[in-house]
């Protein structure tokens, strides 16, 4: 099961870096940096999970509908 998530490892590493950079901007103490980095990483992983389980198929249906030309696709 975990083998399909290895492709997201580089994005998680970049997400950790971006979370740390965002946390540094808003934090005042060391605990704040740790807490905000954790919160941002949880949010980032939740978005990744939401994309993998639900939005990927919704995007596929949406773009198929958007890019299909019903006038050309219908044959008399």
C-alpha positions in Angstrom: 0.0 0.0 0.0 2.8 2.4 0.8 4.5 1.7 -2.5 2.1 3.9 -4.4 2.9 6.9 -2.1 6.6 6.8 -2.8 6.1 9.1 -5.8 4.9 11.8 -3.4 8.0 11.7 -1.2 9.8 14.6 -3.0 6.6 16.7 -2.7 6.4 15.9 1.0 10.1 17.0 1.5 9.3 20.2 -0.4 6.1 20.6 1.7 8.1 20.2 4.9 10.5 22.9 3.7 7.7 25.2 2.8 5.9 24.5 6.1 9.1 25.4 8.0 9.5 28.6 6.0 5.9 29.6 6.6 6.2 28.7 10.3 9.4 30.9 10.7 7.5 33.9 9.3 4.7 33.6 11.9 6.4 32.1 14.9 7.9 34.0 17.8 9.4 31.2 19.9 11.0 27.8 19.1 7.8 26.0 20.2 5.8 28.1 17.8 8.0 27.1 14.9 7.6 23.4 15.8 3.8 23.7 16.3 3.2 25.7 13.2 5.4 23.4 11.1 3.4 20.4 12.4 0.1 22.1 11.6 1.2 23.1 8.1 2.5 19.6 7.4 -0.8 18.0 8.6 -2.7 20.4 6.4 -0.4 19.7 3.4 -0.8 15.9 3.9 -4.6 16.3 4.2 -4.7 18.1 0.9 -2.5 15.5 -0.7 -4.8 12.7 0.6 -7.9 14.6 -0.6 -6.4 14.9 -4.0 -5.4 11.3 -4.2 -8.8 9.9 -3.0 -11.4 12.3 -4.4 -10.3 15.3 -6.4 -8.2 13.4 -9.0 -11.3 11.7 -10.4 -13.4 14.9 -10.1 -10.8 16.8 -12.1 -10.7 14.0 -14.7 -14.5 14.2 -15.2 -14.5 17.9 -15.2 -11.8 18.3 -17.8 -13.3 15.5 -19.9 -16.6 17.4 -19.9 -14.9 20.8 -20.5 -12.7 19.7 -23.4 -15.2 17.5 -25.1 -17.0 19.0 -28.1 -20.5 17.6 -28.1 -21.3 19.0 -31.5 -18.4 17.2 -33.1 -18.7 14.1 -31.1 -22.3 13.4 -32.0 -22.6 11.6 -35.3 -25.8 11.7 -37.3 
